[in-house]
Amino acid sequence: MPGEGSAPIWMRPERAAVGRPAQRSRAEITAIALDIADHEGLDAVSMRRVAAELGTGAASLYRYVETREELLDLMTDATGAEYQPAAPSGDWLAGLLALGEQARAIYRRHRWLAALIMARPVIGPNGIALMEHVLTVLRGHPAGVAAKLAAFAMLNGITAAFALQEQADPELQQRNAAYLAHAMTSGEHPRLAELLSEGPGGPPAPRDPYPDIMARILTALLGPV
């Protein structure tokens, strides 16, 4: 397959050195692919389809991007430009959780993205910039570099997993909730019934577990300061 074993696409020239002068850019090609994925799903993205949207042939597209996989990498990294990291406030946990919430918003805009990142993690220019920001937020933290990088990886992975869960079929979620309610009242699972019935008025109102879970994970990795 073309491109296998070659340097990352960001370390190569914008287009092949042979042929006519460049008429397109990787940014333009990536934007078209993003639009297709957002409106029709990731399976609709192909070199032929992107080329057709650009009004050119698929062969000409290969002068800029060697494989569909490289196009997917460009798409993933392009979404990283949507982060708007705030200046470090001194509260490292709040800073990382804020990034996680921004990631969830990006996943909602690009519903194909979370699954792609889980299956094909990639680091490009925007990913490097985000990593640099995380390390800046953690600059005064005494944890070692390995722990800080692990925290960055966990922030990305857990947030993507939450995004996938949020995309679950609403009808499936309703069926799960109905069966859970049945299990609670069956008398066969007293500990579960006790846990889910805590507080006045029966089961607690649904709430977003992400901040608490993510905060516990990050604190376990880095330790409180």
C-alpha positions as CSV (number, residue, x, y, z in Angstrom):
1,M,0.0,0.0,0.0
2,P,1.4,3.4,-0.9
3,G,2.6,5.4,2.1
4,E,3.2,2.3,4.4
5,G,6.5,2.8,6.2
6,S,6.9,6.4,4.9
7,A,7.4,9.5,7.0
8,P,4.3,11.0,8.6
9,I,2.4,13.1,6.1
10,W,3.2,16.3,8.1
11,M,6.9,15.7,7.5
12,R,6.5,15.5,3.7
13,P,6.0,18.2,1.1
14,E,2.5,19.4,0.5
15,R,2.4,17.6,-2.8
16,A,4.5,15.2,-5.0
17,A,7.5,16.8,-6.6
18,V,6.6,15.7,-10.1
19,G,3.7,16.9,-12.3
20,R,2.0,20.1,-12.8
21,P,2.1,23.0,-10.2
22,A,-0.1,22.5,-7.2
23,Q,-3.7,23.7,-7.6
24,R,-5.0,22.3,-4.3
25,S,-3.8,22.2,-0.7
26,R,-4.1,19.6,2.0
27,A,-6.2,22.0,4.0
28,E,-8.7,22.3,1.2
29,I,-8.8,18.5,0.7
30,T,-9.2,17.9,4.4
31,A,-12.0,20.4,4.7
32,I,-14.0,18.6,1.9
33,A,-13.5,15.3,3.6
34,L,-14.6,16.7,7.0
35,D,-17.8,18.0,5.4
36,I,-18.6,14.7,3.9
37,A,-18.0,12.8,7.1
38,D,-20.0,15.2,9.2
39,H,-23.0,15.0,6.9
40,E,-22.9,11.4,5.6
41,G,-20.6,9.5,7.9
42,L,-17.0,8.3,7.7
43,D,-17.8,5.5,5.3
44,A,-18.8,8.0,2.7
45,V,-15.2,9.5,2.7
46,S,-13.2,8.0,-0.2
47,M,-10.4,9.4,-2.4
48,R,-12.8,9.2,-5.4
49,R,-15.6,11.1,-3.6
50,V,-13.3,13.8,-2.3
51,A,-11.8,14.3,-5.7
52,A,-15.3,14.5,-7.2
53,E,-16.2,17.2,-4.8
54,L,-13.1,19.1,-5.8
55,G,-13.9,18.7,-9.5
56,T,-10.8,16.6,-10.2
57,G,-9.8,12.9,-10.7
58,A,-8.8,10.6,-7.9
59,A,-5.4,10.2,-9.4
60,S,-4.6,13.8,-9.0
61,L,-5.5,13.6,-5.3
62,Y,-2.8,11.0,-4.7
63,R,-0.3,13.7,-5.5
64,Y,-1.2,15.3,-2.2
65,V,-2.4,12.4,0.0
66,E,-1.0,8.9,-0.6
67,T,-3.8,6.8,1.0
68,R,-7.2,7.2,2.5
69,E,-5.7,6.4,5.9
70,E,-3.5,9.5,5.6
71,L,-6.6,11.5,4.7
72,L,-8.3,10.2,7.9
73,D,-5.2,11.3,9.8
74,L,-5.5,14.8,8.4
75,M,-9.1,14.9,9.3
76,T,-8.5,13.8,12.9
77,D,-5.7,16.4,13.4
78,A,-7.7,19.1,11.8
79,T,-10.4,18.8,14.5
80,G,-7.7,19.6,17.0
81,A,-7.7,23.2,15.7
82,E,-11.1,23.6,17.3
83,Y,-9.8,23.6,20.8
84,Q,-9.5,27.0,22.5
85,P,-7.3,26.3,25.5
86,A,-7.4,28.9,28.2
87,A,-4.3,30.3,29.8
88,P,-3.2,28.1,32.8
89,S,-4.9,29.3,36.0
90,G,-2.8,27.4,38.4
91,D,-5.6,24.8,39.0
92,W,-4.3,21.9,36.9
93,L,-7.3,19.7,37.5
94,A,-9.8,22.4,36.4
95,G,-7.6,23.1,33.3
96,L,-7.6,19.5,32.2
97,L,-11.3,19.0,32.8
98,A,-12.0,22.1,30.8
99,L,-10.1,20.5,27.9
100,G,-12.1,17.3,28.3
101,E,-15.4,19.2,28.0
102,Q,-14.1,21.0,24.9
103,A,-13.3,17.5,23.5
104,R,-16.8,16.3,24.2
105,A,-18.2,19.3,22.3
106,I,-15.9,18.5,19.3
107,Y,-17.0,14.9,19.4
108,R,-20.7,16.1,19.2
109,R,-19.9,18.2,16.2
110,H,-18.1,15.3,14.5
111,R,-19.9,12.2,15.5
112,W,-17.5,9.9,13.6
113,L,-14.5,11.2,15.4
114,A,-14.5,9.4,18.7
115,A,-14.6,5.9,17.1
116,L,-11.9,6.9,14.7
117,I,-9.6,8.2,17.5
118,M,-10.1,5.0,19.5
119,A,-9.3,2.8,16.5
120,R,-6.6,5.0,14.8
121,P,-4.9,7.3,17.3
122,V,-2.7,9.8,15.5
123,I,-0.6,12.8,16.6
124,G,-0.2,15.6,14.1
125,P,0.6,19.3,14.5
126,N,-2.6,20.2,16.4
127,G,-2.2,17.2,18.6
128,I,1.3,18.2,19.5
129,A,0.1,21.7,20.3
130,L,-2.6,20.3,22.6
131,M,0.0,18.1,24.3
132,E,2.2,21.1,24.8
133,H,-0.7,22.9,26.4
134,V,-1.4,20.0,28.8
135,L,2.3,19.9,29.8
136,T,2.1,23.7,30.4
137,V,-0.9,23.3,32.6
138,L,1.0,20.6,34.5
139,R,4.3,22.5,34.5
140,G,4.3,23.1,38.3
141,H,3.0,19.7,39.2
142,P,5.7,17.4,40.8
143,A,4.6,14.3,38.9
144,G,7.1,12.9,36.4
145,V,6.9,13.2,32.6
146,A,5.6,9.7,32.2
147,A,2.7,10.3,34.6
148,K,1.8,13.5,32.8
149,L,1.8,11.9,29.4
150,A,-0.3,9.1,30.8
151,A,-2.8,11.7,32.1
152,F,-2.9,13.2,28.7
153,A,-3.6,9.8,27.1
154,M,-6.3,8.9,29.7
155,L,-8.0,12.3,29.2
156,N,-8.2,11.6,25.5
157,G,-9.2,7.9,25.8
158,I,-11.8,8.3,28.5
159,T,-13.4,11.3,26.9
160,A,-13.7,9.5,23.6
161,A,-15.3,6.6,25.3
162,F,-17.8,8.9,27.0
163,A,-18.6,10.5,23.6
164,L,-19.3,7.1,22.1
165,Q,-21.6,6.2,25.0
166,E,-23.4,9.5,24.5
167,Q,-24.0,8.6,20.9
168,A,-25.8,5.4,21.8
169,D,-29.3,4.7,20.4
170,P,-31.8,6.5,22.6
171,E,-34.2,3.6,22.3
172,L,-31.5,1.2,23.5
173,Q,-30.8,3.5,26.5
174,Q,-34.5,3.5,27.3
175,R,-34.6,-0.3,27.2
176,N,-31.6,-0.5,29.4
177,A,-33.2,1.9,31.9
178,A,-36.4,-0.1,31.9
179,Y,-34.6,-3.3,32.6
180,L,-32.5,-1.7,35.3
181,A,-35.7,-0.5,37.0
182,H,-37.0,-4.0,36.8
183,A,-33.9,-5.4,38.3
184,M,-34.1,-2.9,41.2
185,T,-37.6,-4.0,42.2
186,S,-37.1,-7.7,41.7
187,G,-35.6,-8.3,45.1
188,E,-32.8,-10.3,43.7
189,H,-30.2,-7.4,43.7
190,P,-30.5,-5.7,47.0
191,R,-27.1,-3.9,46.9
192,L,-27.9,-2.5,43.5
193,A,-31.4,-1.4,44.6
194,E,-29.9,0.2,47.7
195,L,-27.2,2.1,45.7
196,L,-29.6,3.4,43.0
197,S,-32.3,4.4,45.5
198,E,-30.1,6.6,47.8
199,G,-31.6,9.9,48.7
200,P,-35.1,11.2,49.2
201,G,-37.7,10.5,46.6
202,G,-36.3,7.2,45.2
203,P,-33.5,6.9,42.6
204,P,-31.3,10.0,42.1
205,A,-31.9,12.2,39.0
206,P,-29.6,11.4,36.1
207,R,-26.4,13.4,36.2
208,D,-23.3,13.7,34.1
209,P,-20.7,11.4,35.7
210,Y,-17.9,12.5,33.4
211,P,-16.4,15.3,35.7
212,D,-16.3,13.1,38.8
213,I,-14.9,10.0,37.0
214,M,-12.3,12.0,35.1
215,A,-11.2,13.9,38.2
216,R,-10.7,10.7,40.1
217,I,-8.7,9.2,37.3
218,L,-6.4,12.2,36.8
219,T,-5.9,12.6,40.6
220,A,-5.0,8.9,40.9
221,L,-2.5,9.3,38.1
222,L,-0.9,12.6,39.2
223,G,-1.8,12.8,42.9
224,P,-3.2,15.9,44.6
225,V,-1.0,19.0,45.1
